[in-house]
Amino acid sequence: MGIYSTFKDFFKIFQTKLGLVFAIGLPLFFTVIWMTGYDGATERIDQLTVGIVNQEGADSETIAESIETYVPFQTEQYADLSKAQEEMDDGELVMIVSIPENFINDANDGNSELTYYINQANSEIALAIAESSVAQITSSINEGVFTDTDDAIVSTNIVKTNSINNFAVTMLPMILGFVTYIGVMTMNIQFNLSSMFIQKNHTKYQIFWGRQLLLLLVSIFGSLIVTSVAMLFADTVASFWQMWGFHILVYMASISVTQMSFALFGGLGALFNTALVPLQLMTAGNIIPADMLTGFYRHLGNFLPASNAIQGYMRLIYSGASISPFIMNLLLITVVTFGVSLLRLYSSELSFKQKIKAKPETT
């Protein structure tokens, strides 16, 4: 047999074709998804929201209205600074512009100040956009409101909240959120093969429920080990118990999603799981705010495990803001995808029994 014959035999094997799909299809999928999702993102900074807090009241209403005009973002007025800071920690605001008390009197004395609050626990793109707009806003107020003098009456005070002193900690949301999904995806590929090896000696139900017990133990103890090691390197706002509890949910959601793909698509489930990788990286919000993505992708992250995990960890590690929405999303993802796997198991078994019963009638 020659090399050409061997070459043709390769294509008779399913795994060869699947390997080619991974080699060509995955880069192609990344290209299509990211190029369409990020397309024109920098032109959609008007989708970001800046909070304006007028602590002086009626005397500075003109200033607040001028800021709304000058900022290239959507704006929302707040009467209370603490409420605005809470929403910024929740990711609703990219920045806060605060007009202090006695702003007008200080301006008349030639020495007034606008305070800008910027959350460091945000994407690099959002931070860059917010910080670059600060000087522009202050300059516009000086030139557009205080036109009777050539001096810059209003100065700038930038307050950076949730500061990050250790760059390594910035990697933690990706490690605990996204890399967990990759690890679980690889594990389920191997568990799927293991299930095939033992199917001669065990029923489908025994294999399925035995596998669920194993996966539950992985969720509890795998997350315990990884969280414990991570906490050795990072000083987080959240407690160990909060970090561990959330990581259990991340494991469970990732396991349920990747398991469902094999239940629905068999061997092609690995391709489906891998196809979710670029979607989760793009919609997680740590590279670029989801609001700046094209319309189709903006809310897609709510339905994906790693996207919710990364956003949840950004709050647990940096700000301590509520992660209730991400917990609910992860629970829903787990329940729905596990339910699909279970339905698929019972429907395939029912179909098999019907074929067995129908056999004598056709002979």
URGI-V402317 format. One record per pair of residues at least 4 apart in sequence whose C-alpha atoms are under 8 Angstrom apart, sorted by sequence separation. I is the first residue (numbers start at 1). J is the second residue. D is the distance in whole Angstrom. If there is no record, write none. Layout:
i = [I;I]
j = [J;J]
d = [D;D]
This chain:
i = [1;2;3;4;5;6;7;8;9;12;13;14;15;16;17;18;19;20;21;22;23;24;25;26;27;28;29;30;31;32;33;34;35;40;41;44;56;57;60;61;62;63;64;65;66;67;80;81;82;83;84;85;86;87;88;89;99;102;103;104;105;106;107;122;123;124;125;126;127;128;129;130;131;132;133;134;135;136;137;138;139;140;141;142;143;166;167;168;171;172;173;174;175;176;177;178;179;180;181;182;183;184;185;186;187;188;189;190;191;192;193;194;195;198;199;202;203;204;205;206;207;208;209;210;211;212;213;214;215;216;217;218;219;220;221;222;223;224;225;226;227;228;229;230;231;238;239;240;241;242;243;244;245;246;247;248;249;250;251;252;253;254;255;256;257;258;259;260;261;262;265;268;269;270;271;272;273;275;276;277;278;279;280;285;288;289;293;294;296;297;300;301;304;305;306;307;308;309;310;311;312;313;314;315;316;323;324;325;326;327;328;329;330;331;332;333;334;335;336;337;338;339;340;341;342;343;344;345;346;347;348;349;350;351;352;353;354;355;356;357;358;359;1;11;20;21;34;78;87;88;106;107;122;140;141;142;164;173;174;175;199;202;217;218;231;238;261;262;264;282;285;288;293;302;303;314;315;316;10;11;54;68;78;87;88;106;164;262;263;282;283;284;292;301;302;315;54;68;88;120;146;261;262;283;290;291;301;315;316;88;104;119;199;261;262;282;290;315;84;103;118;198;231;261;290;54;103;142;85;142;258;261;312;52;84;118;142;195;228;258;261;100;118;139;141;227;99;100;283;312;99;100;258;283;311;98;99;138;227;257;283;81;97;98;138;227;283;284;309;97;98;116;138;283;308;97;98;96;97;224;227;95;96;135;223;280;308;95;96;134;279;284;285;308;50;52;54;95;284;49;50;51;52;53;54;55;94;95;114;223;280;283;284;286;302;48;49;50;51;52;53;54;55;94;223;280;281;286;305;46;47;48;49;50;51;52;53;280;281;284;285;303;45;46;47;49;51;53;280;284;302;45;46;53;94;220;223;305;219;304;89;219;303;53;88;91;94;219;51;94;219;64;95;94;216;60;114;116;118;120;121;215;112;113;114;115;116;117;118;119;120;121;51;111;112;113;114;115;116;117;118;119;120;121;49;50;53;55;56;60;110;111;112;113;114;115;116;117;118;119;120;121;49;50;51;52;53;54;55;56;57;60;110;111;113;115;117;119;120;48;49;50;51;52;53;54;55;56;59;48;49;50;51;52;53;54;55;56;107;50;52;56;107;257;176;176;254;253;254;250;250;172;250;71;169;169;71;70;184;188;185;67;70;180;181;184;185;188;192;70;176;180;184;188;177;181;185;243;67;180;181;184;242;66;257;253;256;257;260;264;63;238;249;253;256;260;263;66;237;238;259;236;237;250;253;254;257;260;264;189;236;237;246;249;253;256;257;260;263;63;235;236;237;238;249;252;256;259;263;237;45;185;185;178;178;181;181;180;178;177;178;177;177;178;177;178;176;177;176;173;174;177;173;176;173;173;205;172;173;204;164;163;162;162;123;124;125;126;123;124;125;126;122;123;124;125;123;123;122;121;121;121;121;90;89;89;90;89;90;86;48;34;47;48;33;37;47;29;33;45;26;30;34;44;22;26;44;18;42;41;41;41;38;39;40;38;39;37;38;37;36;37;37]
j = [5;6;7;8;9;10;11;12;13;16;17;18;19;20;21;22;23;24;25;26;27;28;29;30;31;32;33;34;35;36;37;38;39;44;45;48;60;61;64;65;66;67;68;69;70;71;84;85;86;87;88;89;90;91;92;93;103;106;107;108;109;110;111;126;127;128;129;130;131;132;133;134;135;136;137;138;139;140;141;142;143;144;145;146;147;170;171;172;175;176;177;178;179;180;181;182;183;184;185;186;187;188;189;190;191;192;193;194;195;196;197;198;199;202;203;206;207;208;209;210;211;212;213;214;215;216;217;218;219;220;221;222;223;224;225;226;227;228;229;230;231;232;233;234;235;242;243;244;245;246;247;248;249;250;251;252;253;254;255;256;257;258;259;260;261;262;263;264;265;266;269;272;273;274;275;276;277;279;280;281;282;283;284;289;292;293;297;298;300;301;304;305;308;309;310;311;312;313;314;315;316;317;318;319;320;327;328;329;330;331;332;333;334;335;336;337;338;339;340;341;342;343;344;345;346;347;348;349;350;351;352;353;354;355;356;357;358;359;360;361;362;363;6;16;25;26;39;83;92;93;111;112;127;145;146;147;169;178;179;180;204;207;222;223;236;243;266;267;269;287;290;293;298;307;308;319;320;321;16;17;60;74;84;93;94;112;170;268;269;288;289;290;298;307;308;321;61;75;95;127;153;268;269;290;297;298;308;322;323;96;112;127;207;269;270;290;298;323;93;112;127;207;240;270;299;64;113;152;96;153;269;272;323;64;96;130;154;207;240;270;273;113;131;152;154;240;113;114;297;326;114;115;273;298;326;114;115;154;243;273;299;98;114;115;155;244;300;301;326;115;116;134;156;301;326;116;117;116;117;244;247;116;117;156;244;301;329;117;118;156;301;306;307;330;73;75;77;118;307;73;74;75;76;77;78;79;118;119;138;247;304;307;308;310;326;73;74;75;76;77;78;79;80;119;248;305;306;311;330;72;73;74;75;76;77;78;79;306;307;310;311;329;72;73;74;76;78;80;307;311;329;73;74;81;122;248;251;333;248;333;119;249;333;84;119;122;126;251;84;127;252;99;130;130;252;99;154;156;158;160;161;255;153;154;155;156;157;158;159;160;161;162;93;153;154;155;156;157;158;159;160;161;162;163;92;93;96;98;99;103;153;154;155;156;157;158;159;160;161;162;163;164;93;94;95;96;97;98;99;100;101;104;154;155;157;159;161;163;164;93;94;95;96;97;98;99;100;101;104;94;95;96;97;98;99;100;101;102;153;97;99;103;154;305;226;227;305;305;306;305;306;230;309;133;233;234;137;137;251;255;254;137;140;250;251;254;255;258;262;141;247;251;255;259;250;254;258;316;141;254;255;258;316;141;333;330;333;334;337;341;141;316;327;331;334;338;341;145;316;317;338;316;317;330;333;334;337;340;344;270;317;318;327;330;334;337;338;341;344;145;317;318;319;320;331;334;338;341;345;320;129;270;273;280;281;305;306;306;306;306;307;307;308;309;309;310;309;310;310;309;310;313;310;313;311;313;345;313;314;345;318;318;318;319;285;286;287;288;286;287;288;289;286;287;288;289;288;289;314;314;315;318;319;315;315;319;321;321;322;321;291;278;291;292;278;282;292;275;279;292;274;278;282;292;271;275;293;268;292;292;293;294;292;293;294;293;294;293;294;294;294;296;297]
d = [6;6;6;6;6;6;7;7;7;8;7;6;6;6;6;6;6;6;5;5;7;6;6;6;6;6;6;6;6;6;6;6;6;7;7;8;6;7;6;6;6;6;6;6;6;6;7;6;6;6;6;6;6;6;5;8;7;6;6;6;6;6;5;7;6;6;6;6;6;6;6;7;8;7;6;6;6;6;6;6;6;6;5;5;6;7;7;7;6;6;6;5;5;6;7;7;6;6;6;6;6;6;6;7;6;6;7;6;6;7;7;7;6;6;6;6;6;6;6;6;6;6;6;6;6;6;6;6;6;6;6;5;6;6;6;6;6;6;6;6;6;7;7;6;7;6;6;6;6;6;6;6;7;6;6;6;6;6;6;6;6;6;6;6;7;7;6;6;6;5;5;7;6;6;6;7;7;7;6;6;6;6;6;5;7;7;6;7;7;7;7;8;7;6;6;6;6;6;6;7;6;6;6;5;5;6;6;6;6;6;6;6;6;6;6;6;6;6;6;6;6;6;6;6;6;6;6;6;6;6;6;6;6;6;6;6;6;6;8;8;7;7;7;6;8;7;8;7;5;4;5;5;7;8;7;7;8;8;6;7;7;6;8;7;8;7;7;6;7;7;5;8;6;7;8;8;5;7;6;7;7;8;6;6;6;5;8;7;8;8;8;7;8;5;6;5;7;6;7;7;8;8;4;6;8;6;7;7;8;8;8;8;7;5;7;8;5;7;8;6;7;8;7;7;8;7;7;6;8;6;8;6;6;7;7;7;6;7;8;8;7;8;8;8;7;8;8;7;7;6;6;8;6;7;8;6;7;7;7;8;8;8;7;5;7;6;7;6;7;6;6;7;7;5;5;5;8;6;7;6;7;7;5;8;6;6;7;6;7;8;8;7;8;7;6;7;8;5;4;6;6;6;6;6;7;7;7;7;7;6;6;6;7;8;8;6;5;5;5;5;5;6;8;7;6;8;8;8;6;6;6;6;5;6;6;6;6;6;7;6;7;7;7;4;6;7;7;7;5;6;6;6;6;6;8;6;7;7;5;7;7;8;7;8;7;8;7;5;6;8;6;8;7;7;8;8;7;8;7;6;8;7;6;5;6;6;6;6;6;6;6;6;6;6;5;5;5;5;5;5;5;5;6;7;7;5;7;7;7;7;5;6;6;6;6;6;6;6;6;6;5;8;5;6;6;6;6;6;6;6;8;7;8;7;7;7;7;8;7;7;6;5;5;5;5;5;5;4;7;6;7;6;6;6;6;7;5;6;6;7;8;7;7;8;8;8;6;6;7;7;7;8;6;7;8;6;6;6;7;7;8;7;7;8;7;6;7;7;8;8;7;7;6;6;7;5;6;7;7;8;8;8;8;7;7;6;8;7;6;7;8;5;7;7;6;7;6;8;6;6;8;7;5;7;6;8;6;7;7;7;4;6;7;6;5;6;7;5;6;8;8;7;7;6;7;6;5;7;7;6;8;8;7;8;8;8;6;8;5;5;8;8;8;7;5;7;8;5;8;8;6;7;5;8;8;5;8;8;6;8;8;8;6;6;7;7;7;7;4;6;6;7;7;5;7;8;6;7;8;7;8;6;7;7;7;6;6;6;7;7;7;7;6;7;7;8;6;7;7;6;8;6;7;5;7;7;8;8;7;5;6;7;8;8;8;6;7;6;7;5;7;8;6]
